């Protein structure tokens, strides 16, 4: 079973990393429609990877799987996929920092041109701009990457487990 977790987690992390690279490299973050497509595609990859992992684990356990094993499978897939995605983001950050910097600059420009930014004090604007910068660094992206992966995979695990797990029919 450990191989199933590692293989599917790594594959989902690589696919979502490819989407991230394509998204950043082609400046797709400038459009709301592309943002939506990017988010939906990464969520879809995570859901499909959890589905395949749960089915594989069930097959390895003689077509029997508990609800908690389904949840554990989703948790492990999310952690492995999130770590792989984080590792690729870190490599993008150091190998090709210009694609990260372009996205950061667009984000800062959008904030500064918003109505909310004009209402803030200069000190608060400076804090918010530092926060935006932090999101585009490996340390800042780590928690958001792991957290979003974890939430998506755990919700998917709950729904998939409702249909897949083996119910105990004993009424003792």
N, C-alpha and C positions, 0 to 999 in steps of 0.2 A: 504494500500500500504506500510506503514511503516514496517509491519511485513515481507512483501516480501523482502524488502531491507535488513533487519536485518538477516533473515533466510538464504537467498542465500549468502549474504556477509560473514556471519560467517562460513557457510559450505565451501565456496571456500577458506577462510583463513585457516580453519582446514586441508583441503585436501592439500593445498600447504605447510603447515607446516609439515604435515606428510611426503611429498616428501623431504622437506629440512632435516628433521631428518634422514630419510633413506639414503639420499645422504651423509650427514656428518658422520653418524654412521658407514657406510660401506666403508668409504674412497673412494667414487666414484669420488671425485674431482681430483684424480690423472690422470684420463684418459680423453682425449678430447671427445671421443665418449660418455662417461657417462655425461660429462658436457652438451653436446648438447641435449641428451635425457632428462636430468633434466630441462633445459631451455624450451624445447619444451613442456614437460608435464605441467609445471607450466603455461605457456602461454595458452595452450589448456584448462586447468581448468578455467582460468580467462575468456576466450572467451565463453566457454560453460555456465558459470555462468551468464555472461552478457546477453547471448541469452535467457536463461530461465527467467531471471528477466524481460527483456523487454516483452517477451511473456506473462508472468504472469500479469504485469502491464497493458498490452493491454487488457487482458481478464477481469481484474477488472474494466476497464473503458469502458465496453460495446463494445469491439473490436474497440476501437478508441485510438490512441496515436499520439501525436505530435512529431516532430523531436526533439524539445527541451526536451521533457519528456524522450525520448530515451537517449539523451546525459546526462541528469540528473541522470537517472537510472544507466548508466555506471559509472558516477562519484561517486555516493554513494556506489555502489558495490565495486569499486576500493578502496575507503577510508576504508570501513568496513573490507574488505578482507585484505588490507595492515596492518591495525591496529591489527587484529587478528594474522596475520603472525608475526608481530613485537613482539606481546606479547608472542607467543610461542618461538621465537628466544631468547627473554630475559630470559624466563624460562629455555631454554637449556643452556644459558650462565651461569646462577647461579646454576642450579641443576647438570648439567653434563658439566663442563667447559672443560674437556679433549677432547671432540669431536670438540669443537671450536678451541682449542689450536693446535690440530693436523693439522687442515686445515690451520691455520695461519702459522704454521711452514713450511708446504709444499709450501705455497705461497711465503714466504720469501726466502726459498731455491731456488725455481725456479727463482725468481728475481735475486738473487745473482749469479746464474750460467749463467744468460743471457748475451748476448753481450752488451746490453745497460747499465747494471750495471757496467761493466768493464770500460766503457767510462766516468762514472760519478765520481765526486770528492767524497771523504769520507763524507763531510758534506751533499752533496746532497743525497748520499746513505742512510745516517741516516734519512733524512727527508722522503724519500720514504718508508723506513722501518717503520717509525712512522705512515705514512699514511696507510700502509698495516695493521698495528696493529689496527688502528682506525676502519677500515672496519669490523673487527671481534669483535667489541664491540657493545652493544646495541645502544649507541648513534650514532655510525657510520653507523650501518645497518638501522637505522630508515629512513633516507632520501632516501637511495637507494631502500629500500623495498617499500615505499610509491610511489616514483617516477616511478619505473618500473611497479608497479601495475596500477598507474594512466595512464601512456602512453598506456599500453596494453589495458586497458578497454575502454579508450576514442577512440582509433582507432577501436576497435571492435564495439563500439557503432555507430560510423559513418557508417561502412559497414552494420551492421544489420539494422540500421534505414532506410537505402536506400531501403530495401525490406519490412520493417514492418510498417512504420509510415503511418498514414491515411492522404491521400492527399485531399485537399479541391478542389472540382471540380467547385466551383462557379467562374465565370469569371466577377466579378463586378468591 
